[in-house]
Amino acid sequence: MAVFGTVIDTYQAVGWALGLETPRYRAPACQLIRHEIERLGEAGKLPLLIIDEAHCLATTRIAGGDN
């Protein structure tokens, strides 16, 4: 998947992965994604969403490192 620059970029990528036409504003995008996940849950499907942003962690938090 693509590299994200902003929160809305992330929301748009998640919406795209769910097959949604995601709005350009955070609140409506978040609401649309939340409703789609709820709809999928009611249909007996629950998507697994993994957002890997480990590069944002301080090195001291990764595996107890002393860096």
TORPAZA-603750 format. One record per residue: residue in one letter; residue number from 0; y, x, z of N, C-alpha, C, CB in turn. Coordinates in steps of 0.02 Angstrom, whole numbers, always signed. Atoms other than C-alpha are relative to their C-alpha. Glycine has a CB too. Layout:
REM TORPAZA-603750
GUDREN baba mimi    n_Y    n_X    n_Z   ca_Y   ca_X   ca_Z    c_Y    c_X    c_Z   cb_Y   cb_X   cb_Z
GUDREN    A  NUM      Y      X      Z      Y      X      Z      Y      X      Z      Y      X      Z
...
REM end
This chain:
REM TORPAZA-603750
GUDREN baba mimi    n_Y    n_X    n_Z   ca_Y   ca_X   ca_Z    c_Y    c_X    c_Z   cb_Y   cb_X   cb_Z
GUDREN    M    0    -59    +42     +0     +0     +0     +0    +62    +44     +0     +0    -48    +61
GUDREN    A    1    -63    -36     +7   +182    +52    -18    +27    +26    +67    +52    -43    -33
GUDREN    V    2    -36    -24    -58   +290   +149   +102    +58    -47    +13    +26    +74    -10
GUDREN    F    3    -50    +49    -17   +409    +36   +195    +63    +34    +27    -26    -50    +52
GUDREN    G    4    -63    -28    -24   +593    +71   +227    +32    -42    +54    +48     +8    -57
GUDREN    T    5    -32    +45    -47   +651    -81   +323    -50    -53    +24    +62    -33    -31
GUDREN    V    6    +42    +54    -25   +580   -226   +422    -13    -51    -55    +33    -34    +61
GUDREN    I    7     +9    +50    +52   +609   -345   +277    -47    +26    -55    +68    -19    -31
GUDREN    D    8    +48    -28    +48   +515   -225   +161    -71    -12    +25    +12    +76     -9
GUDREN    T    9    +67    +11    -30   +367   -239   +281    -19    -73     -6     -1    +22    +74
GUDREN    Y   10    +14    +72     +5   +381   -429   +288    -17    -20    -72    +60    -42    +25
GUDREN    Q   11    +13    +17    +69   +388   -439    +99    -68    +26    -23    +55    +29    -45
GUDREN    A   12    +66    -27    +18   +235   -327    +80    -56    -42    +31     -7    +73    +22
GUDREN    V   13    +51    +42    -33   +137   -432   +207     -3    -67    -35    +16     -9    +76
GUDREN    G   14     -2    +64    +36   +193   -592   +121    -34     +5    -67    +72    -24     -8
GUDREN    W   15    +31    -11    +65   +142   -522    -47    -76     +4     +6    +27    +64    -33
GUDREN    A   16    +72     -6    -11    -29   -476    +22    -32    -67    +16    -14    +50    +57
GUDREN    L   17    +25    +68    -15    -48   -657    +82    +11    -48    -58    +34    -27    +63
GUDREN    G   18    -11    +43    +59     +3   -723    -89    +62    -43     +6    -59    -43    -11
GUDREN    L   19    -60    +39    -12   +174   -784    -31    +59    +28    -39    +16     -3    +75
GUDREN    E   20    -65    -20    +27   +345   -780   -112    +46     +7    +60    +28    -52    -54
GUDREN    T   21    -34    -11    -64   +433   -702    +38    +76     +3     -9    -24    +65    +32
GUDREN    P   22    -74     -2     +3   +619   -735    +68    +27    +69    +17    +29    -52    +48
GUDREN    R   23    -32    -65    -11   +740   -589    +80    +29     +8    +70    +54    +12    -50
GUDREN    Y   24    -28     -3    -68   +793   -629   +259    -56     -1    +51    +49    -59    +12
GUDREN    R   25    +54    -10    -49   +693   -582   +414    -26    -64    +32    +23    +46    +54
GUDREN    A   26    +22    +60    -36   +688   -748   +508    -42    -46    -44    +60    -38    +28
GUDREN    P   27    +42    +44    +41   +628   -857   +363    -64    +34    -24    +40    -24    -61
GUDREN    A   28    +60    -36    +21   +507   -721   +305    -52     +0    +55    +17    +73    -21
GUDREN    C   29    +45     -1    -58   +432   -706   +479    -31    -69    +11    +37    +23    +64
GUDREN    Q   30    +24    +69     -9   +418   -895   +494    -51    -19    -54    +59    -50     -2
GUDREN    L   31    +46    +15    +54   +334   -910   +324    -67    +35    +10    +30    +20    -68
GUDREN    I   32    +62    -38    -13   +207   -774   +366    -38    -30    +58    +17    +74    +14
GUDREN    R   33    +32    +30    -59   +173   -851   +537    -35    -66    -19    +52    -12    +56
GUDREN    H   34    +30    +64    +21   +142  -1023   +458    -62    +11    -44    +52    -42    -38
GUDREN    E   35    +58    -14    +43    +25   -948   +328    -59    +24    +41    +18    +52    -54
GUDREN    I   36    +54    -24    -43    -76   -857   +461    -29    -58    +41    +25    +56    +47
GUDREN    E   37    +24    +59    -36    -86  -1019   +563    -41    -45    -46    +60    -40    +29
GUDREN    R   38    +37    +41    +48   -141  -1114   +407    -68    +29    -15    +40     -7    -66
GUDREN    L   39    +64    -33    +12   -276   -986   +371    -46     -8    +61    +11    +74    -16
GUDREN    G   40    +39     +9    -61   -333   -997   +553    -30    -69     +5    +42    +14    +61
GUDREN    E   41    +26    +69     -1   -349  -1186   +541    -54    -11    -52    +57    -49    -12
GUDREN    A   42    +51     +4    +53   -452  -1161   +383    -62    +41    +17    +30    +22    -66
GUDREN    G   43    +58    -40    -20   -572  -1049   +480     +2    +71    -24    -63    -32    -25
GUDREN    K   44     -8    -69    +23   -505   -887   +407    +56    +32    +41    +16     +3    -77
GUDREN    L   45    -52    -35    -37   -407   -759   +505     +9    +69    -31    -17     +5    +75
GUDREN    P   46    -11    -64    +33   -330   -614   +409     +7    +56    +52    +62     -2    -44
GUDREN    L   47     -7    -60    -42   -338   -440   +484    +58    +40    -29    -66    +42     +3
GUDREN    L   48    -60    -35    +21   -169   -355   +474     +4    +67    +38    +63    -43    +11
GUDREN    I   49     -6    -66    -30   -160   -168   +505    +62    +33    -30    -65    +44    -12
GUDREN    I   50    -60    -35    +21     +9    -84   +498     -2    +69    +32    +66    -39    +18
GUDREN    D   51     +7    -68    -26    -11   +103   +516    +69    +34     +0    -50    +41    -43
GUDREN    E   52    -65    -33     -8   +152   +173   +582     -7    +56    +52    +54    -51    +21
GUDREN    A   53    +13    -52    -50    +74   +311   +688    +47    +60     -8    -72    +23     -4
GUDREN    H   54    -45    -56    +11   +191   +438   +609    +66     -9    +39    +15     +8    -75
GUDREN    C   55    -61    +13    -39   +331   +356   +711     -9    +18    +74    +19    -73     -6
GUDREN    L   56    +13    -17    -69   +248   +404   +876    +21    +72    +14    -74    -10    +18
GUDREN    A   57    -15    -69    -20   +308   +556   +971    -66    +39     +4    +37     +2    +69
GUDREN    T   58    +62    -40     +0   +181   +697   +958    -30     +4    +70    +13    +70    -26
GUDREN    T   59    +28     -3    -67   +162   +697  +1148    -41    -61    +16    +55     +7    +51
GUDREN    R   60    +38    +61    -12    +91   +522  +1138    -66     -2    -39    +41    -60    -18
GUDREN    I   61    +60     -1    +41    -43   +565  +1011    -52    +44    +34    +15    +25    -72
GUDREN    A   62    +57    -36    -31   -206   +615  +1098    +22    +45    +57    -36    +41    -52
GUDREN    G   63    -20    -39    -57   -112   +679  +1249    +25    +70    -16    -56     +5    +48
GUDREN    G   64    -23    -66    +21    -41   +825  +1151    +59    +25    +40    +18     -1    -73
GUDREN    D   65    -55    -32    -38    +81   +946  +1231    +56    +22    -46    -25    +59    +40
GUDREN    N   66    -51    -22    +48   +190   +967  +1075    +67    -27    +15    -19    -20    -70
REM end
